[in-house]
Amino acid sequence: MPNARGAWLGALIVVVAAALFGSLGVTARFAYDMGMEPFAFVAWRAGVGAVGLWLVMVVVRRPRRIIADLRAIDTRAARWLVLAIALGAAVNLAAFLSFDNTTVALALLGFYTYPAMVAGGSVLLGREQLDANRVVALLLALAGMAAVVLGGPAVEPTGRASLIGMVLALAAAAFQTAFVLTSRGYANVPADQAIGAILGGSSLVAVIITVVVLGPGALVLPLGSPPLIALLVLVGLFAAALPSVLFLTGIRWIGGVRTGILMLFEPVVGVALAAALLAERLEPVQALGGATILLAALIVQRGTASRPEAPIVAPAPGGP
């Protein structure tokens, strides 16, 4: 069973993942301003992340070790991993379509219902229990997230708040929930190799969709812009590969419910970066919402530290 120090370390891993994912909104805005289309951005982000992650694994572990690990994956785990690839692609597709059909605030509000879905699913599956600390923390975190997302100045037209956009956001949340709840199916696959496969598969799906919907020109656009290439490399490595590995590691160490609650720190970072880099004013209610999320994280951590529990999934052999 993990001790209190292990519980805090697992929480720190998830918070770092949330902070790195939180940079995605600002970097995506920069990429779009350079002419990038959303689906092409997804394809490049996942593709660069996959290539970078596999290169690091080759250097750190050597090809022989990687091949041995891949051969050790049984048929059952391989099937779960294929499902994870499909779910990862579905999350991105639904989320970016949602952004195109409703306001960013409403899309984020719909997507970040997934921690509550994870909590409900974990309880129904008998994997985790919702004690008083976790219920309070979850409610506080969701309220804080709503304040952060909706508390900013109304700069987007309300006419874009369409039903289809919210449905797509909730679909993305459902896919993310399924990704979290099914991650134990490939627990014997090292986290970095699992994410390498998931990012690679997601990139392939995004490439196909981009070519069919927008044509190949949307994919090759960055090749003529060194600044855009540099941005996409940074996004792929530090807003895809690294945080994804940390996210999966966090699920394996501290469970889906606590990971989901702590991941609600992501919109806090996103709003703060937008205020600092895009001159989007940070409203007092948003600062209060961020403080509420931090309070929720403290509550769930203190409750866990006093009653340490076994993780939903043990860390995979050879993983981080």
Beta strands, then each sheet from edge to edge (+ up, - down):
end
